[in-house]
Amino acid sequence: MEEHTELSAERALWLLSPRLVVLVTTMNKEGKVNAAPYSFVGPISINPPLCYVSVGKQNKDTEAFAREMKQFVINLVSADFAQKAINCEAKLPRGENELQKFGLHMRASKHVVVPSVKEAPATIECLLNEVIDPKDSDHVLLIGKVLGGTCKFMREPNKPDLDAINPVMHVAKEHFRKVGSRIDLKRNR
């Protein structure tokens, strides 16, 4: 029987990988758009529909713009534009549009004034519900109330086709993966 190897706290967090890569768009009241990639993201609640994005405290525009307009859009990143999306983490002057800088495009969202990313195969549009600043943390949580979303690829009515979406997953640092095959497991509910 193999023994477990002890991991540092940072390496232990890697076990919660791979994580979905998204490009979060926000906008300030002057209409300046910000786009930044994140992988600490997920659902919180079905009723009401809530999700979170964990934003590093050093990323001032995402949190500031989300607080200002009280909304944000989560744009799923596919392999088709993954490098351009990851390029958006560059430190640009406040208010400079990362999408334009790195060859991506905006499109109107359905439920919020913050634009979506045209290249994104799926989006989740949110009202900012609250911001949580965990004690001694280097991140804050943007909690969003989901108003709706869009998806280019459906396999059945109301069922997104993850194979066609081709989402990119983040492991750590510069290590990314694609989603593998689907498996079906019986649940005891």
Sequence and secondary structure as in RCSB ss.txt:
>XXXX:A:sequence
MEEHTELSAERALWLLSPRLVVLVTTMNKEGKVNAAPYSFVGPISINPPLCYVSVGKQNKDTEAFAREMKQFVIN
LVSADFAQKAINCEAKLPRGENELQKFGLHMRASKHVVVPSVKEAPATIECLLNEVIDPKDSDHVLLIGKVLGGT
CKFMREPNKPDLDAINPVMHVAKEHFRKVGSRIDLKRNR
>XXXX:A:secstr
        HHHHHGGG  EE EEEEEE TT  EEEEEE  EEEEETTTTEEEEEEETT HHHHHHHHHHTEEEEE
E BGGGHHHHHHTTS   TT  HHHHTT  EE  SSSSS EETT SEEEEEEEEEEE  TT SEEEEEEEEEEEE
ES EEETTEE HHHH BEEEEETTEEEE           
